[in-house]
Amino acid sequence: MSGVPKWREDFPITWGADNYTTRREFTKFLVLVSGATMLGNGYFALDRFRWRGESFPVVEVARVEEVPVGGVKLFRYPTADVPALLIRLAEDEFAAFFQRCTHLSCPVHYSETTGRIECPCHQGAFDARTGQVLAGPAPRPLPRIRLRIAGGAVIAEGVWEG
């Protein structure tokens, strides 16, 4: 009996650049890839807490007379890269929310006929007064912007937590 394994007799091809991966190398690779995936998912999980504890700018969003009852004004808050929507629900009632659906960040819009904020991507719907989820796959309410009215102006002054 020769010192050549049986499989080598069946497959007698030799290649000078044979590079075998050991179980230890393969396990190390799996651990590193799993760790990187976990860190990436952790970033998105913690992203929802991004604005908690921050101080927000106080910004005039609109003049009261600019937005008719049932009307909408688009603006950006708290920074220039965050779209938001101001809705005039009644003569003296305004609500403002971030304009991204909490499911997959599709842009939402206010429907005056239904009185809801709707997401066209997956038929999501939110309450226009509270931002609570009414329909669709959204996992949480729309982030609501804190407003006050002073001197005929609608002023954004923060984001409601929760």
Secondary structure, 3 states (H helix, E strand, C coil): CCCCCHHHHHCCCCCCCCCCCCHHHHHHHHHHHHHHHHHHHHHHHHHCCCCCCCCCCCEEEEEHHHCCCCCEEEEECCCCCCEEEEEEEECCEEEEEECECCCCCCECEEECCCCEEEECCCCEEEECCCCCEEECCCCCCCCEEEEEEECCEEEEEEECCC
